Amino acid sequence: MLRIAIIGAGRIGHVHAATIAAHPGAQLALVCDPFGDAAENLAATYGARACKEADDVFADPQVDAVVIGSPTPLHVPHLLAAARAGKAVLCEKPIALSMEDVDAASAELEAVTTPVMFGFNRRFDPSFAAVRTAVEAGRIGPLEQLTIISRDPAAPPVEYVKVSGGIFRDMTIHDFDTARYFLGDITEVHAVGQNLDPEIAAVGDFDAAVVTLRTASGAVATIINNRHCAAGYDQRLEASGPAGALLADNIRATTVRLSNAEVTDAQEPYLDFFLERYAEAYRLELSAFIEAVESGSPVSPSITDAIEALRLAEAATESARTGAPVRLG
Ligand SMILES: NC(=O)c1ccc[n+]([C@@H]2O[C@H](COP(=O)([O-])OP(=O)(O)OC[C@H]3O[C@@H](n4cnc5c(N)ncnc54)[C@H](O)[C@@H]3O)[C@@H](O)[C@H]2O)c1
């Protein structure tokens, strides 16, 4: 039984708390959040203890592992403090808001010996994982084109956007990781940003984007992002090669289809957002983390995966600003 503490009792902290509490191999031991009653309220829901200082988590001998769901600028300091205390870590994306912050801590990050896994939950989505398994098995021949569509149902509050690091670090980062998971190292990034929402434009960010990523072998991934989507949380992936294509489609609450005089094959909207759409992925992510910690096998996605996804986000940010492709490596 892995005794886990959560640092940060916000949106993703609630998702992880529910997942840990429901997992037979995990126990929610402690919840930490310095503000208001956030930690106490979340801890009380699952019969866990609460505290306000992250240092109290690191010093607690009753805690084996830490899930970091604090704001992004705290990820590196929290991760390093947890590792120094000998705790295993499951850290949320992105690793940091800038490569400067990663580079400043690179010696300490490289010296980490406790297991540190990153929360790129889409790797654990059963449909996306099945597509990758089929690609690896050669079902469509060598992967030539990967298309990732990710549209949120609605934009987050502009106050969140302001401190998010921008669409590429906050949102596209998941898709950068998925692209690397399928294609390996990326050699060129070309991003086009769109300003469809004037409130987000006013704080200097894009609210939609199309990114192409090229690999040394000539394979290309296309990522399509939008902060809004009338039909719900639009999460699709297609892999194509000379021998065929694999498509992971959207998921709806039921499989019911309506056909009448006005429409045929009409279905419900897509599941609303990440909590519902990726519930199983969060559960499988936690299982993979527990399995790696308990068996001592390598964790994946790793610190290196998190750094490489951030590198792609920075390249995309530069490309969208200049209009020119950015070459890497
Ligand atoms: N993988 C995913 O699907 C996913 C989804 C949402 C958010 N995230 C990531 O999770 C992180 C948190 O995002 P969120 O949407 O939950 O934000 P949030 O603002 O809802 O929650 C963050 C929480 O951290 C707390 N906090 C602030 N300083 C702290 C400190 N020093 N110690 C402990 N807690 C502290 C805040 O009080 C807040 O409750 C971000 O890095 C975000 O990118 C990942």
Ligand as a Chemical Component Dictionary entry (heavy atoms), coordinates in Angstrom:
data_LIG
# 
_chem_comp.id                   LIG 
_chem_comp.type                 NON-POLYMER 
_chem_comp.pdbx_formal_charge   0 
_chem_comp.three_letter_code    LIG 
# 
loop_
_chem_comp_atom.comp_id 
_chem_comp_atom.atom_id 
_chem_comp_atom.alt_atom_id 
_chem_comp_atom.type_symbol 
_chem_comp_atom.charge 
_chem_comp_atom.model_Cartn_x 
_chem_comp_atom.model_Cartn_y 
_chem_comp_atom.model_Cartn_z 
_chem_comp_atom.pdbx_ordinal 
LIG N1  N1  N 0  -2.759 16.627 -16.308 1  
LIG C1  C1  C 0  -3.881 17.327 -16.338 2  
LIG O1  O1  O 0  -4.873 16.872 -16.903 3  
LIG C2  C2  C 0  -3.959 18.663 -15.636 4  
LIG C3  C3  C 0  -5.202 19.281 -15.522 5  
LIG C4  C4  C 0  -5.276 20.490 -14.827 6  
LIG C5  C5  C 0  -4.124 21.075 -14.296 7  
LIG N2  N2  N 1  -2.919 20.457 -14.456 8  
LIG C6  C6  C 0  -1.680 21.072 -13.890 9  
LIG O2  O2  O 0  -1.786 21.009 -12.467 10 
LIG C7  C7  C 0  -1.239 22.181 -11.878 11 
LIG C8  C8  C 0  -2.309 22.831 -10.991 12 
LIG O3  O3  O 0  -3.389 23.222 -11.822 13 
LIG P1  P1  P 0  -4.878 23.415 -11.249 14 
LIG O4  O4  O 0  -5.725 23.679 -12.422 15 
LIG O5  O5  O -1 -5.218 22.294 -10.325 16 
LIG O6  O6  O 0  -4.672 24.776 -10.418 17 
LIG P2  P2  P 0  -5.482 25.270 -9.149  18 
LIG O7  O7  O 0  -5.158 26.721 -9.003  19 
LIG O8  O8  O 0  -6.905 24.824 -9.199  20 
LIG O9  O9  O 0  -4.787 24.464 -7.928  21 
LIG C9  C9  C 0  -3.500 24.730 -7.455  22 
LIG C10 C10 C 0  -3.548 24.604 -5.935  23 
LIG O10 O10 O 0  -2.215 24.741 -5.423  24 
LIG C11 C11 C 0  -2.311 25.479 -4.203  25 
LIG N3  N3  N 0  -1.014 26.034 -3.852  26 
LIG C12 C12 C 0  -0.501 27.266 -4.116  27 
LIG N4  N4  N 0  0.713  27.406 -3.538  28 
LIG C13 C13 C 0  0.966  26.228 -2.900  29 
LIG C14 C14 C 0  2.059  25.767 -2.119  30 
LIG N5  N5  N 0  3.122  26.538 -1.865  31 
LIG N6  N6  N 0  1.995  24.515 -1.596  32 
LIG C15 C15 C 0  0.924  23.716 -1.838  33 
LIG N7  N7  N 0  -0.156 24.106 -2.572  34 
LIG C16 C16 C 0  -0.118 25.352 -3.102  35 
LIG C17 C17 C 0  -3.379 26.521 -4.487  36 
LIG O11 O11 O 0  -3.909 27.053 -3.283  37 
LIG C18 C18 C 0  -4.413 25.713 -5.277  38 
LIG O12 O12 O 0  -5.375 25.121 -4.425  39 
LIG C19 C19 C 0  -0.768 23.077 -13.026 40 
LIG O13 O13 O 0  0.611  22.920 -13.181 41 
LIG C20 C20 C 0  -1.532 22.545 -14.238 42 
LIG O14 O14 O 0  -0.806 22.715 -15.448 43 
LIG C21 C21 C 0  -2.823 19.256 -15.097 44 
# 
loop_
_chem_comp_bond.comp_id 
_chem_comp_bond.atom_id_1 
_chem_comp_bond.atom_id_2 
_chem_comp_bond.value_order 
_chem_comp_bond.pdbx_ordinal 
LIG N1  C1  SING 1  
LIG C1  O1  DOUB 2  
LIG C1  C2  SING 3  
LIG C2  C3  SING 4  
LIG C2  C21 DOUB 5  
LIG C3  C4  DOUB 6  
LIG C4  C5  SING 7  
LIG C5  N2  DOUB 8  
LIG N2  C6  SING 9  
LIG N2  C21 SING 10 
LIG C6  O2  SING 11 
LIG C6  C20 SING 12 
LIG O2  C7  SING 13 
LIG C7  C8  SING 14 
LIG C7  C19 SING 15 
LIG C8  O3  SING 16 
LIG O3  P1  SING 17 
LIG P1  O4  DOUB 18 
LIG P1  O5  SING 19 
LIG P1  O6  SING 20 
LIG O6  P2  SING 21 
LIG P2  O7  DOUB 22 
LIG P2  O8  SING 23 
LIG P2  O9  SING 24 
LIG O9  C9  SING 25 
LIG C9  C10 SING 26 
LIG C10 O10 SING 27 
LIG C10 C18 SING 28 
LIG O10 C11 SING 29 
LIG C11 N3  SING 30 
LIG C11 C17 SING 31 
LIG N3  C12 SING 32 
LIG N3  C16 SING 33 
LIG C12 N4  DOUB 34 
LIG N4  C13 SING 35 
LIG C13 C14 SING 36 
LIG C13 C16 DOUB 37 
LIG C14 N5  SING 38 
LIG C14 N6  DOUB 39 
LIG N6  C15 SING 40 
LIG C15 N7  DOUB 41 
LIG N7  C16 SING 42 
LIG C17 O11 SING 43 
LIG C17 C18 SING 44 
LIG C18 O12 SING 45 
LIG C19 O13 SING 46 
LIG C19 C20 SING 47 
LIG C20 O14 SING 48 
# 
